[in-house]
Amino acid sequence: MISGFQNIAKIPELKQRIIFTLLMLAVYRIGVFIPTPGINAEALGAFFAGKGGTIFGLFNLFTGGALENFSIFALGIMPYISASIILQLLTVVIPHLERLSKEGEAGRKKITQYTRYGTIILSIIQGLGISVGLERMTGPTGEMVVLNPGWGFRLMTVITLTAGTAFIMWLGEQITERGIGNGISLIIFAGIVAGMPSAGINTLRLLKTGEMSFLIMLMLMFLMVMVVGIIIFMERGQRRIPVQYAKRVVGRRIYGGQSTHLPLKINTSGVIPPIFASSIIMFPATIASFLNIPWLKGIASALTPGNLIYTLLYVGFIIFFCYFYTAVIFNPVDVAENMRKYGGFIPGVRPGENTAEFIDRVLSRITLGGALYVSAVCVLPTFLIAKFHVPFYFGGTALLIVVGVGMDTLAQIESHMLTRHYEGFIKHRRLKGRR
């Protein structure tokens, strides 16, 4: 591992890419602390202090604290992610988008362009909604969050937040093209990791004051290492279906005849299911924070993390969205048709419809295991906080993103090093990402 890092400095192109990536992430983190004009920062901070269990707390986590500070990057990259998901869902129902997705690089560029337009539209809508909502917010002592409410503040907020999201989107694309890749993922990664130093300092403070025993801390450290190892193992886990290609004669050449495999990931849907599940469950708690209705307050309290109803609904939604999103992004019929077109078949299974049914059956079985694994990781923070009084948030969607992006980034660095004939981080094995 140490020799691998030493070899990075010997590759000028890779070193430049890493430096460029770090500079772009530094620019993003600086922008998180630039506030949007017209906001009472103290009143807004007091408002967010009690919103950890609502959808505001979830969005604030992914924006790296930008929403809590209401900076120019308050919307973060979430509008881009939402637009990407919407485009993926529309690809299934709109024939034009489906044709574009099958046209190779030109089609992907067109879909990327549509995603950018969708990001701007969503940013304008969300910016307007947030500006109107902020005008109605007050601090604990009744002071207004917005200093000068009105359409002037709303237009300024919409322009500022939309420009901030567009700039983050540009940063992500620059990291992907000129950096080490995975630009959007690295921006989310940087926002989540930014909160780790404060969690570590808080834990050391509890150890010094005696509020947390050293034995409990060692147990937690062991559990954290074990959970991270399980996530790495599951994210790299695949079910490889053997595929045999028949020989084909084209002119004077013979093609095919080789054996390969069709890799099916255990967690095909990634981190999308827990994000959807959290958003749906936290929505009532968010609405209840603005309305003084007793029965709505009771529903919101039952749907807060730690309650049995919340846990059951959370796990149920995660399992549902794992199957739903897997069905959206992976079509066994198209895979079977492409295999048949190029002379491929699964040994013991007839090509065509039978192959599609076989792939769908295998995918359904492994998706259940992946859904249960994602559910366990996402429920882990609630268990740790309730049983061990852990002073920081460990697990859940944030941990899945951090570990997954870290694996993909190391795989990108390894691929650059292998192209220059360096051994990289592992001497005898090539490091693999999630794909």
C-alpha positions in Angstrom: 0.0 0.0 0.0 2.8 2.4 0.9 4.7 1.6 -2.2 1.6 2.2 -4.2 1.3 5.8 -2.9 5.0 6.3 -3.6 4.4 5.3 -7.2 1.8 7.9 -7.6 4.4 10.6 -7.5 6.3 8.9 -10.4 3.4 9.3 -12.8 3.1 13.1 -13.7 -0.4 12.7 -15.3 -1.9 10.9 -12.3 -0.3 13.3 -9.9 -1.8 16.2 -11.8 -5.2 14.6 -11.9 -5.2 14.0 -8.1 -4.0 17.6 -7.4 -6.7 18.9 -9.7 -9.4 16.8 -8.0 -8.3 18.0 -4.5 -8.3 21.6 -5.6 -11.8 21.3 -7.1 -13.1 19.7 -3.8 -11.4 22.5 -1.9 -13.3 25.0 -4.0 -16.5 23.2 -3.2 -15.8 23.1 0.6 -15.0 26.9 0.5 -18.4 27.6 -1.2 -20.2 25.7 1.6 -19.3 28.5 4.0 -20.3 31.4 1.8 -23.8 32.5 3.0 -26.7 33.5 0.8 -27.5 37.2 1.4 -30.5 38.3 3.4 -30.4 35.5 6.1 -30.3 35.7 9.9 -27.6 33.0 10.4 -28.2 32.6 14.2 -31.9 32.2 13.9 -31.5 29.7 11.0 -28.9 27.7 13.0 -31.2 27.5 15.9 -34.0 26.3 13.6 -31.9 23.5 12.2 -30.7 22.4 15.7 -33.9 20.5 16.2 -34.4 19.1 12.7 -32.0 16.2 12.7 -34.8 13.6 12.3 -36.6 15.4 9.4 -35.9 15.6 5.7 -33.9 18.7 6.4 -31.4 16.7 8.4 -31.1 14.2 5.5 -30.4 16.9 2.9 -28.1 18.7 5.2 -26.0 15.5 5.5 -25.6 15.2 1.7 -24.8 18.9 1.3 -22.0 18.7 3.9 -23.7 21.3 6.1 -24.4 23.8 3.3 -28.1 23.7 3.9 -27.7 24.4 7.6 -25.5 27.4 6.8 -27.8 28.2 3.9 -24.8 28.9 1.7 -24.7 29.4 -2.0 -24.4 25.6 -2.3 -27.4 25.0 -0.1 -29.2 22.8 -2.7 -26.0 20.8 -3.2 -25.9 18.2 -5.9 -29.3 16.8 -5.0 -31.2 18.4 -8.0 -28.7 16.8 -10.4 -29.2 13.4 -8.7 -33.0 13.8 -8.8 -32.9 14.8 -12.5 -30.7 11.8 -13.3 -33.1 9.4 -11.5 -36.1 11.0 -13.2 -34.4 10.6 -16.6 -33.7 6.9 -15.8 -37.3 6.3 -14.9 -38.6 8.1 -18.0 -36.3 6.0 -20.2 -38.5 3.0 -19.4 -41.8 4.8 -20.5 -40.7 7.2 -23.2 -39.6 5.5 -26.5 -37.4 8.5 -27.6 -35.3 8.3 -24.4 -35.1 4.6 -24.7 -33.7 4.9 -28.2 -31.2 7.5 -27.1 -29.9 5.2 -24.3 -29.1 2.6 -27.0 -27.3 4.9 -29.4 -24.0 4.8 -27.6 -21.9 7.8 -26.9 -24.0 10.3 -28.9 -27.2 9.1 -27.1 -25.6 9.4 -23.7 -24.4 13.0 -24.4 -28.0 13.9 -25.4 -29.4 12.4 -22.2 -26.7 14.2 -20.2 -27.8 17.4 -21.8 -31.4 16.7 -20.8 -30.2 16.0 -17.3 -28.5 19.4 -17.1 -31.7 21.1 -18.2 -33.7 19.1 -15.6 -31.2 20.1 -12.9 -31.7 23.8 -13.6 -35.5 23.4 -13.6 -35.5 21.5 -10.3 -33.1 24.0 -8.8 -35.4 26.9 -9.7 -38.4 25.1 -8.2 -36.6 24.1 -5.1 -35.0 27.5 -4.6 -38.4 29.2 -4.9 -39.9 26.8 -2.4 -37.1 27.2 0.1 -37.2 31.0 -0.2 -40.9 31.0 0.5 -40.5 28.6 3.4 -37.7 30.6 5.0 -39.9 33.7 5.1 -42.3 31.8 7.4 -39.5 30.5 9.7 -38.7 32.0 13.0 -36.0 31.3 15.6 -36.6 30.1 19.2 -37.1 33.6 20.5 -39.4 34.6 17.6 -36.9 36.5 15.4 -37.4 36.2 11.6 -35.0 34.0 9.7 -35.3 36.3 6.6 -34.3 39.9 7.2 -36.2 41.5 4.3 -38.9 39.1 3.0 -40.5 39.7 -0.4 -40.0 38.9 -4.1 -36.7 40.6 -4.1 -35.4 38.1 -1.6 -37.1 35.2 -3.4 -35.6 36.1 -6.8 -32.1 36.6 -5.3 -32.3 33.3 -3.5 -33.5 31.4 -6.6 -30.7 32.9 -8.8 -28.1 32.3 -6.1 -29.0 28.7 -5.3 -29.5 27.7 -9.0 -26.1 29.2 -9.9 -24.6 27.3 -7.0 -26.0 24.0 -8.1 -24.9 24.6 -11.7 -21.4 25.4 -10.5 -21.3 22.2 -8.4 -22.5 20.3 -11.4 -19.7 21.9 -13.5 -17.1 21.0 -10.8 -18.3 17.4 -10.9 -18.0 17.2 -14.6 -14.5 18.8 -14.5 -13.4 16.2 -11.9 -14.7 13.4 -14.1 -13.0 14.7 -17.3 -9.7 16.2 -15.9 -9.5 14.6 -12.5 -9.6 10.9 -11.3 -13.2 10.4 -12.3 -16.5 10.0 -10.4 -16.9 13.7 -10.0 -20.4 13.9 -8.7 -19.8 11.0 -6.3 -16.7 12.6 -4.9 -18.5 15.8 -4.2 -21.1 13.9 -2.1 -18.2 12.0 -0.5 -16.5 15.2 0.4 -19.6 16.6 2.0 -20.2 13.5 4.2 -16.6 13.1 5.2 -16.4 16.8 6.2 -18.4 15.9 9.4 -16.1 13.2 10.6 -13.4 15.3 12.3 -16.0 16.9 14.6 -17.4 13.5 15.4 -14.0 12.3 16.3 -13.3 15.3 18.5 -16.6 14.9 20.3 -15.8 11.2 21.0 -12.4 12.1 22.5 -14.1 14.6 24.7 -16.5 12.0 26.0 -13.6 9.7 26.7 -11.8 12.3 28.7 -14.9 13.2 30.7 -15.7 9.6 31.4 -19.1 9.6 29.7 -17.9 6.8 27.4 -15.7 3.9 28.7 -12.6 2.9 26.9 -13.9 -0.7 26.5 -17.1 0.5 24.8 -14.9 2.6 22.5 -12.8 -0.5 21.5 -15.9 -2.5 20.9 -17.3 0.2 18.6 -14.0 0.5 16.7 -14.1 -3.3 16.1 -17.7 -3.1 15.0 -16.9 -0.3 12.6 -14.1 -2.1 11.0 -16.2 -5.2 10.6 -19.2 -3.3 9.1 -16.9 -1.6 6.6 -15.4 -5.0 5.6 -18.9 -6.4 5.2 -19.9 -3.4 2.9 -16.8 -3.9 0.8 -17.5 -7.6 0.5 -21.1 -7.2 -0.4 -20.5 -4.3 -2.9 -18.1 -6.4 -4.8 -20.2 -9.5 -4.5 -21.5 -10.9 -7.8 -23.4 -13.9 -9.1 -21.6 -14.9 -12.3 -23.9 -16.7 -14.8 -21.8 -18.7 -17.3 -22.3 -17.7 -20.9 -21.1 -19.7 -24.0 -20.7 -18.1 -27.4 -21.1 -20.2 -30.5 -18.6 -20.0 -33.3 -19.5 -17.7 -36.2 -17.8 -17.5 -39.6 -17.6 -14.0 -41.0 -15.7 -13.9 -44.4 -12.5 -15.9 -43.8 -12.5 -15.4 -40.0 -14.0 -17.4 -37.2 -15.5 -15.4 -34.3 -16.8 -16.6 -31.0 -16.5 -20.0 -29.3 -15.2 -18.5 -26.0 -16.7 -18.9 -22.6 -17.5 -15.9 -20.4 -19.9 -14.9 -17.7 -22.7 -12.5 -17.0 -22.0 -10.7 -13.7 -25.1 -9.8 -11.6 -24.4 -7.6 -8.6 -25.9 -8.4 -5.3 -26.7 -4.7 -4.7 -27.7 -3.5 -8.2 -29.7 -0.5 -7.1 -26.8 1.0 -5.0 -27.8 3.7 -2.5 -31.0 4.9 -4.2 -33.4 2.8 -2.1 -32.4 4.1 1.3 -32.5 7.7 -0.1 -36.0 7.2 -1.4 -37.1 5.4 1.8 -35.7 8.1 4.1 -37.3 10.9 2.1 -40.8 9.3 2.1 -40.7 8.5 5.8 -39.3 11.8 6.9 -41.8 13.8 4.9 -44.6 13.7 7.6 -42.1 14.7 10.3 -41.1 17.7 8.1 -44.7 18.8 7.5 -45.5 18.4 11.2 -42.7 20.7 12.2 -44.5 23.6 10.4 -48.1 22.7 11.6 -49.4 22.7 15.1 -51.9 19.8 14.7 -51.9 17.2 17.5 -52.7 14.1 15.5 -50.1 15.0 12.9 -47.5 15.5 15.7 -48.3 12.0 17.0 -47.8 10.5 13.5 -44.5 12.4 13.2 -43.2 11.2 16.6 -44.0 7.6 15.6 -42.0 8.0 12.4 -38.8 9.3 14.1 -35.7 7.1 14.1 -35.6 4.6 17.0 -39.3 3.7 17.0 -40.4 0.2 15.9 -42.9 1.6 13.3 -40.2 3.7 11.7 -37.8 0.7 11.5 -40.4 -1.6 10.0 -41.5 1.0 7.4 -37.9 1.9 6.6 -36.9 -1.7 6.0 -40.0 -2.4 4.0 -39.5 0.7 1.7 -35.8 -0.2 1.2 -36.7 -3.8 0.0 -39.4 -2.4 -2.2 -37.2 0.2 -3.9 -34.4 -2.3 -4.3 -36.6 -4.4 -6.4 -38.2 -1.5 -8.2 -35.0 0.3 -9.1 -33.3 -2.9 -10.1 -36.2 -3.6 -12.5 -35.8 -0.1 -13.9 -32.1 -0.2 -14.7 -31.7 -3.9 -15.6 -33.9 -5.5 -18.2 -33.4 -9.3 -18.5 -35.3 -9.3 -21.8 -32.8 -6.9 -23.4 -29.9 -8.9 -22.0 -31.3 -12.2 -23.3 -32.0 -10.6 -26.7 -28.5 -9.2 -27.0 -27.0 -12.6 -26.1 -29.1 -14.4 -28.7 -28.2 -11.8 -31.3 -24.4 -12.5 -30.9 -24.8 -16.2 -30.6 -24.5 -16.4 -26.8 -26.4 -18.8 -24.6 -26.4 -20.0 -21.0 -25.6 -23.8 -20.8 -28.7 -25.8 -20.1 -31.1 -22.9 -20.9 -32.8 -22.2 -24.2 -32.1 -18.8 -25.8 -34.7 -16.1 -25.8 -37.6 -16.1 -23.4 -36.3 -18.9 -21.2 -33.0 -17.1 -20.8 -34.8 -13.9 -19.8 -36.9 -15.8 -17.2 -33.7 -17.6 -15.9 -31.8 -14.3 -15.5 -34.9 -12.6 -13.9 -35.3 -15.5 -11.4 -31.6 -15.4 -10.4 -31.6 -11.6 -10.1 -34.8 -11.6 -7.9 -33.1 -14.0 -5.5 -29.8 -12.1 -5.1 -31.7 -8.8 -4.9 -33.4 -10.0 -1.8 -30.0 -10.6 -0.1 -28.8 -7.2 -1.3 -32.0 -5.5 0.1 -31.6 -7.2 3.5 -27.9 -6.2 3.6 -28.7 -2.5 2.7 -31.5 -2.5 5.3 -29.2 -3.9 8.0 -26.6 -1.2 7.3 -29.2 1.6 7.3 -30.8 0.5 10.6 -27.4 0.2 12.3 -27.1 3.9 13.3 -30.4 3.7 15.2 -29.3 0.6 17.1 -25.9 2.1 18.0 -27.4 5.4 19.2 -30.2 3.7 21.2 -28.1 0.9 22.8 -24.6 2.3 23.1 -25.4 6.1 23.1 -22.9 6.6 20.2 -22.3 10.4 19.9 -22.0 10.3 16.2 -23.8 8.9 13.1 -22.2 5.7 11.8 -23.8 3.6 9.1 -26.7 4.2 6.9 -26.7 5.7 3.4 -23.7 7.9 4.3 -21.5 4.9 5.0 -22.6 3.1 1.9 -21.7 6.2 -0.2 -18.4 6.8 1.5 -17.2 3.1 1.2 -18.5 2.7 -2.3 -17.0 5.9 -3.7 -13.7 5.1 -1.9 -13.6 1.7 -3.6 -14.4 3.3 -7.0 -11.8 6.0 -6.6 -9.0 3.6 -5.6 -9.9 1.4 -8.6 -9.6 4.5 -10.8 -6.2 5.3 -9.4 -5.1 1.7 -9.8 -6.2 1.6 -13.4 -4.1 4.7 -14.1 -1.1 3.1 -12.5 -1.5 -0.2 -14.3 -1.5 1.6 -17.6 2.0 2.8 -16.7 3.1 -0.7 -15.7 3.2 0.0 -12.0 2.0 -2.6 -9.5 -0.2 -0.1 -7.7 -1.7 -0.6 -4.3 -1.9 -4.4 -4.3 1.1 -6.4 -5.6 -0.5 -9.6 -6.8 -4.2 -8.6 -7.3 -5.8 -5.8 -9.2 -8.1 -3.7 -7.0 -11.8 -3.9 -8.2 -14.5 -1.3 -7.9 -18.2 -2.0 -7.5 -18.8 -2.4 -11.2 
